Amino acid sequence: MASRARQFALRLLVPVITVVICLFVVELLLRLPMFEGYKDYEPTLKGGPLAYLPNQDTRHRLGSDFDTLIHINSRGFRDSEYAGAGRTALALGDSFTEGWGVDLEESWPKRLHEELARRGNGYEHIYDAGRSGTNPKNYAAVFDQFFSADPHIDLVIVGLCLSNDIIDVGTPSVRVVPEPTWGSRLKIFALNNSVLYNIARRSLRYNPRTEKLLSKLGLTNPPKIPLDFSSSEANSRRWPYSAQFLVDFAARVRATNRKFLVVLIPGKEQVVKEYSDTLLQYTGTSPDDVAFLGFRDFVLRELTDKGVDVLDLTPAFDEPAAGTSADLYFRGDGHWNEAGHELAARNIAEHLVAAHSKPGETGVVSHR
């Protein structure tokens, strides 16, 4: 009996070893220079509670979508060094504001600097203090700690991501980074060292059918719709808190004789119908269970009613003057590409010139 079990184990081991050797050989072949383009890079930035740790450099690449270098300055932000001189605007927000996937000079704060200069209403600096994975409480804390005492800042712009910036009383005001698990460490190692893993991972990004199949086999997490799009009562109860937090933040900033603008940033799910339809299909979610624009409608109404200057970019991205909404986002990622940042900057510039032409004016403008 033991002999048969041993023979069975050996027969099973042979194909396993063969597969491992084949994968190893394929991995070696894919490391040839001609296959360099198949390797992606995730940004490996170390962060503190509010900002990144200072003076870091990393690379970020995803397939044919983007390949960019990221430099973090001595203050912990993705911007050039800032000496604190001249008329300055401050941009706060998450990865959309930081410029996920684009070069720094292509991010909307930097493009806004160019747009305003062309209109003769320029700033000496538009400082990009965005950080990926943060929320409005983080934005306010960054302003308080790093910029509230800076006399050169006369405008604060908050980029509010409509797909993940809903907060509640329990949301922390600092970035909480959990200790990486062994599984996540293994994924990062494979991502940074295995071309074969990158090819498999990329197939998930660009092919939802593959992702759904692998999730059924238990080889990846199933696709899901973010909680912030849920039409549940539990989610909508967070809306008033989020809006009131922004109203209070605006009041604090304006009390220091600074202007304050909230820019509503639409997620890919909210304006690219093909993307949202695919998401609903592959998650098996009923359209009745989601409210893609629920929070947007609520926060726009609340901020407007309470006198907070707000610009809704949803119409501009939902029906762009040129091309389609999909042309403004990366194909394998939910963030804006260069065209998206350019469109955002142009609309923000038009709003600022119109709404802030006279001191103290506020309003709501939806641009196309």
C-alpha positions, 0 to 999 in steps of 0.5 A: 500500500505504501509503495503504491502511494509512493509511486502515485506521488512520484507520478504526480510530482513529475508533471509538477516539476515539469511545469515549474521548469517550463515556467522558469524557462519562460521567465528567463526568456521573457527577461530578454531586452525585447520583452522589457515592455511587458514588465509593469512597476507599482510605485513603492513609496513610503508614507507618513501619516499625512505626507510621503516620506521625503526625498523618494524616487520610484517608477510607475508603469502599466502596460501601454497606458503609462510609464512615469517617474515619481519624485517626492520632494523634501516636504513629502509631496510630489512637486518641485521644491517650494520656497514659499514666495509669490502668489500661490494656490494649493491643490489638495486631493487624492491620486487624481490630484497627485497625478496617478499615471502621468508626469508631474507637469501633466497633472491638473494642478500644473496644467492649471498653472499654464491655463491661468497664465495664458489667461493673464490670471496666473499664480507664481505657484500651484502647489500639488499636495495630493496624495494617493489613497487619502480622503477629505479629512486627510486633505484638511489635516495636510492644510492645517499642518503644512500650509495654514501659516503660509501667507502666500497661499490665497486659494485652496482647491480641493479635488473631491473624488466622487467615487471614493471620498465619502467619509463618516465620523469614524474616518481617520484624519491620517493615512492608515497603512496596514502592515503588509501581509505575507501574501501582499509581500509575495505579490509585490515581489512577483510584480517587481521581479517576474515578467510572467506574473506581470503578463498574467496580472495585466490580462486581468486589467484589460480583460474582465472575462479573464478576471471573472473566470479566475475569481470563480477558480479562487485565484483572484478576488472577485470584481466588486462595485465600491461601497460609495456607489451603493444605493443602500441607506447605510451609504447615503447616511454618510453623505450629510457628514461628508458635505458638512465636513467640506462646508466647515473646512471651507469656512475655516479657510475663508476665515483666513481671507483665502478663497476656497474651491471644491472640484467634483471629480467623476470616477470612470464608473460615473461617466464611461457607460461601457465601463459601468455596464461591464462592471454591473454585468460581471459583478452580477449587480442590479442597476437598482442597487447602485447610485453612481451619481447619488453622492454627486447630486447630494454634495453639489446641492449641499455645497451650493446651498451653503455658499461653498464655491464648487465646480462639477466636472461631471458634465464635461467628462460625461459629454466631452466636446471632442472624442468620448468619455473613455478617451479621458481615462486610461484603458486599464486603470480608472484614473485620468490620462493626460487628456483628462487632466488637460480637460480638468485644468481648462474647466477649472481655469475658466471657472476661476476666471469667471467666479473669482473675478471679484473678491468674495464671489462664489458660485457653482458652474458646470462646464463642458 
